[in-house]
């Protein structure tokens, strides 16, 4: 839930940095310390108590962490959402025109009236429309593959022929460079191709580790496979939260993670295959990594797009994208820039003003709604649609 809250309170520009560097710093430190805590305590009961005690801090979460403004808006609690945003306004030492809040509130109220008949959502709603159903199933399969490969590599460190505590520490330390690499590249190369590339790379390194003798060389290749799946794991965390609409995001992400835990149950049995053949665990992990990577290419790209809010937004999200689209080759539109409407294609605005997308444009990004430049750009785009379309019709008439 904390991961989802973080993503919902930052815009597309900062999602990758905030989501991944927090993991890089804190998860890596704790993971590297874990084997040495076990070595020092030498008692599994004490080890369980020591590693579980910090979870008690979660009791204070409701007192310190504000509720998601996006979720409050989706539930019709617009006043509470605006109250939270005003607190952020004070913290960030920014001044927002009260008219912006009023326009935002009016827009949300109109949307709530339109969607009043469909205000109760569950994870089952993800399977009611064809496109959203396919995306959800793909996310489940990909996350199951990532979870199994990740957990398999964690458990397989004892079979690499080196000291268990040292190997675990080195493998866990790969999380820091993996997340740093991801932070530098994810917003340039996109989620889809990077997820595919790192999963396939993990599979290839795992398979290569079976071709060399057990020891330093095989351990190095296996750790490189762990490094690659670390990147895939963090992409998967962010990818699912970005693809699922706000109204069912928490339930959907939780369901996908549950299916990942189900897949992780198989990991000990995969590692146990080493009793049949020392190479079998890495072969299985390698094949699963490659298959999971190829499935990632079937998902829509989320780089530079606002999070979908309604089920209709989720159904339409990514429609028209091609499997060979590569984000770093496309022209980016910076939310902070004062963009010119004339530079953008008419089709983009036509889709934005359709009935199924009005909800997304009004409620798509809390940050976008509360920044005057974005609000003005939204107004300019709607006004300019008619003039641009009229110009195109005039040109066609002139040609005829």
N, C-alpha and C positions, 0 to 999 in steps of 0.2 A: 504493500500500500504506500509506503514512503516513496518508493521508486516512482509510482504513478503520480503522486502529489508533486514530486520534483518536476516531472515532465510537463504536468499541466500548468505549472506556474512560470514556466519559461517559454520563450518563443523558439521558433525553428533554429534561429542563429545560435542559441546557447544550449539546446537539448543535449547534443553530443558531449560537450565539455562538462556540463554539470553532472550528467548521468554517469559518465565513464571515469572522470578523474576522482570522484568520490570513492568509487570502487577501487581504482588503482592505488589510492593512498591507504585506505583503511582495511579493505579486504586483504590486500597483499601483506600488509604488516601483521595482521592477525594470523593469516595462513602460514607465514614463515615462522611465527612464534609457536604455532600449534604443536609440531613434533617435539620441540624442546621442552614445552610444558609437560607433555606426556613423558618424556625422558626423565625430567626432574622429579615428577610426582611418583612415577612407577606404580600407580594404583588407578585402575580404571574408574573406581567409584569417585575418588577425589577429582580425577580428571573430568568426569561428567559434571560434577558440581561446579568446579572452577569455570569451565567453559559455558555453562548454562546460566550462571549467576548474572552476567551482564544483561541478559534478556529482561530482567526485572525493571530496567530503566524504561521499558516500553510503557509502563504504567503512567508515566508523566507525559506521554505523547499528546493526548488531548489538551493538556494545559499549555503546551509549548508550540504545537504545530496547528496552524489554522486549517479549517476545512477547505476542500477544493471549491474555488469559486465557480469553476466550470460545472461541477456536479450540482452545486446549489442552483445555478441557473437552469440546468436541465430538469430540476425538480420543482421549478417555479418559485424558488426562494430568492428572488432577485434582490430584494432589499438587504438580506443578509450577505449576499455576494458583494454588493456595492459597499457595505460596511467594511468587509475584509479588504477590499481594494483601496478604500480610503486609508486604512491602516498602513498599507504598503506605500501609499502616496506620501504619508508622513515619514516613514522609514527612509524612503528613497529621496526625500526632500524635493519632491516634485509638486507642481501645482496643476491640477486638471480643471478645466472649465466645467462648472456644474451642469452646463447644457449638454456636455458630452455624456455625463452620467444619466441625465434625463432621457436623451435620445437612445442610449443603450437600454435603459429600463423599458421605455416604450416599445422598442423592437422586441425585447424578450417577452413582454406581456403579449404582444400580438402573436408571436410564435407559439406561446403556451396555449393560447386560445385555439389556434389551428390544430395543435397536437393534443388537445385535452382528452380526446377519445382514445389515445394510445400512450398514456403516461405511465403505464406499468410495464416494465421491461424485465426480462430474465435472459439467461445465457441461451435459452432455447430460441430467442429471437434471432440469434446469429445464424440459425439454420433454416430460416423461413424464406429467404430470398436466395436465388441461385448464385449470384456473384459473391455475396457476403458469405454464403455457406462454403463455397470453394476456397475462399481466402482463409476461413476459420479452419477448415480441414487441413489445408496446407500448413498453416501455422502450427497445428497440433503435431503433424507428422515431422516437420522440421525440428520443432522443439524437442520432441521425443528422441530424435536422432542426436541432436546436440547434447541433450542431458545424458544420454547413454554413453556417448563418446567421451564427454567430459568426465563423468563419474568413473568410466572405465579406465581412463588415463590416471586418475587420482589413485584408484585402487591397484593399478598395475605397477606402481613404482617399486614394489617389493620383488618384482620378477625381472628387473633390469640388470641384475648382477652387481649392483653397488650397494653401499650402506643405505639402509632404509631412511634414516633420519636426514642424512645429507641429501639424498636424491629427492625426498619430499620437499625439502627446503628450496632446492634449486628449481624444481618444477613449479612450486608455488610462487617463487620470485618472478617467474615469467609473466605473471599477471600485470606487473608494473609496466614493463616495456610494451606488452600487448595493448593495454589500455591507453598508453601514451601514443602509440602508433595509431590506434583507432581514433583518438581525439583529433589527430592531425589529418587524417585521411577520410573519415566517414562523411564529413560535410563537403568533400570534394569528389569522391568517387561514388557516393551513394550507398544505400543499405543493401540493395539486391545483389549487385555484382561483387561487393566486398564480402557479403555473407557466403556467396557461392565460392569465391576464390579461396577464402580462408578454410572453409569446410573441406574443399577438395584438396587443398594443401595439407591439411591435417591427415586426410586419408592417405595421401601419397607418402608423407613422412612415416606414417605408421607401417605402411606396406614395405617401404625401404628398410625400416628397422628390422624386418624379418629376414633380410638378405645378408646381414652381416652377423658375425659372432656376438653372443651375449657378452656385454661388458660396456666399456666406455663408448664405443661407436654406436651400438644399438641404443644405449641410454640417451646419447646425444640426439639421435634421430627421433626417438620417442618423445623426448622433451620438446623438440621442435614441433612435433605433432600436438603436444599439450599447449604450446605457445599459440599455435594456429587456432585450436578449438577455444582457447580463452577469448580470442577476438570474436569468434562466431557466437560464443555464449553471450557476450555483452551486446552484440548486435541483435541477437534474438530477444533479449530483454527489452530493448528499446523499440525494435521493429513491431512486436505485437502490440505494445502500448500505443504506437503511432497509427496502426492500421485499424484498430477497433474503435467504433464510435463511442463518444463520451457516455451515453446513456447506459451502455453495457460494458464499458471498458474494464472496470474493476472485476466484474463477474467473469468476463471473457478471459482476461489475463490470468485470473486465479484458476479457471478451468484448464487453460493451456498448461499452466505450471503443474497442476495436479497430474495431468497426463504425462508430463515430463518426469514427475516423481514415480509414476507407474513404470515408465521405461527404465528408470534408475534401479528398480528392483532387480532387473535382469543383469545389471553390471557385475555383481559378485559371481554369477554363474558364467559370465563371459570370461572373467579373470580366472575362474577355476578350470577353464579349458586348457590352461597351461599344463595341467597334469596329463592331458592327452597329448598335447604337443606344445612346446614353449612358444611357438610362433602363432598359434591359433588366436589368442586374445587380440593381438595387434592386427591380424588379418581381418577379423570381424569388425574391429573398430575402424580400420581403414576403409572397408567396403561401405559401412554405414556413413562415414564421413563424406565420401564421394557422392553417394546417393542423396544425402541431405543437402549437399551443396547444389546439386543439379535441380532439386525441387525448389530451391530458393529463387531460381530464375523465373518461376511461374507467378511470383508475387509482384504486386505493383510497387513502384518506387515511391518513397515518402519524402525524399530530400526536398526541402524548400516548400513543402505543402503544409497548410494548416491542418491540425488534427480534425478528423470528421466528428461531428457532434451528434447528428441524428442517424437513425438506421438508414434513411434515404441517402444521407451523405456517404455512409459506409458502402452502400450498394453502388453508388456512382463513382466512388473514389478510384482513381487510376484508370478509369475507362478511357480507351484511346491510346494508352501507352503501349509501346512495342517492346518485345523481349530484348531487342538489340539496342534500345535507348541507353545511352551512357551519360549520366548527369554532368560529368566534368567537361563534356564536349558541348553541352547546351549553355545558352546564355542565362545567367542567374539574375533574379530580380531581388534586390536587397530591400527588405521591409523598411529600412531606415532611410532609404533614398526617396527623393521627391520625384517619383517616376512620371514619365509622360505617357498619357493614355494613347497618344497617336502611335507610339512605338510598339504597342501590343496588338496581337491579332484580334479581329472582331469576334472570332469563334469563342475566345476565352470569356469575353463579356457576355456573349449570348448564353453560354452555359451557366454563367454566374447568376443570370437573371431568370433562369428557368424555375418553375415552381419547386422542383426537388432540391434546388441549390440555394434558394433564398435563405433558408435556415442556416446553412453553412456560412454564407457571407455575412449574416447579421450576428451570428453567435460563434463564428469559427475560431476567433482568437480573442481572449479577454484583453490581451495586450494590444491587439490591433484595434479593438473597439474603443479603448481608452486613450489612444494616442491620436492627437488631432490630425497629424499628417496622414495617417491611415484612414481615418474617418473621412477626411476631405477627398482622399483618393477614391474611396468607395463611392462617394457621392458623385465625383466627377465621372467615374466609369459608367454609372447608371445613366447619367445625363448624356454622356457621349455615345452611348450605344445607338440611340436613335439617329444621331447625326452621322455616325460612321456608316450605319446600314443605309441611310438615305443617300450618302455619297456613292456607295457601291452600286445602288440601284440606278442612280443617275448615270454613272459610268457605263453600266450595262446597256441602258437605254440609248446612250449616245453611240455605242458600238453597233447596236441594231439599226 
